[in-house]
Amino acid sequence: MAWFRRLRSDGTYLVVVDRAERQLAKLLAAGLLLVLVVAAIQLVVVLGLDLVQRRTLWIGEPLIRLLGDLLTLLIGLEVLQNITSYLRRRVVQIDLVLLTAMTAVGRKVIVLPPGSENKPLLLVGLGVAVLCLAAAYWLVRQSARIRVGARTEPARSFQDGDPSVPADDGDGH
């Protein structure tokens, strides 16, 4: 019963949740890595067979399908990068998430089937998604620049514990 009381304390509970969350992220990363490796091997084998047997014309729909498959693998790699970045820094990096989303929307635009121009709501929706993601990414990058720009000065030491006194710059002034 003592372990149950300890688990109920906020500090212990948060430690347990944090450890479980990190283990789950590792499990998801390992599973995703396995899926990506198998998918990449499958893509290379199918592509190699198509090239050797010369049974596929590479213009038009087959090329679009290949680009879609490659972009799907890239999206998977970006998601894996998001997970590993989370494991390293314990923070979800919103710029990586936005880049992954932009890649996914870009993939959707690239692999649109012929006749999609007859679906104006789909095209408008994808256009709005692209604009919103681009704007969000720009805002995140601007925010990061402002935060980094504020910290570009070298650190100064405090003399006599008074932060209002500038540090000695070494030339006696």
Residue pairs with C-beta under 8 A, 6 or more apart in sequence:
6 12
7 13
7 16
22 87
25 83
25 86
25 87
26 87
28 83
29 80
29 83
29 84
29 87
32 76
32 79
32 80
32 83
33 80
35 76
36 73
36 76
36 77
36 80
39 72
39 73
39 76
40 73
43 69
43 70
43 73
47 66
50 56
56 62
58 66
64 110
64 111
65 111
67 110
67 111
68 107
68 110
68 111
71 103
71 106
71 107
71 110
71 111
72 107
74 103
75 100
75 103
75 104
75 107
78 96
78 99
78 100
78 103
79 100
81 96
82 92
82 93
82 96
82 97
82 100
85 91
85 93
85 96
86 92
86 93
94 140
95 137
95 140
95 141
95 144
98 133
98 136
98 137
98 140
99 137
101 133
102 130
102 133
102 134
102 137
105 126
105 129
105 130
105 133
106 130
108 126
109 126
109 130
112 122
116 122
116 123
117 123
156 166
156 167
157 167
158 165
158 167
159 165
159 167
159 168
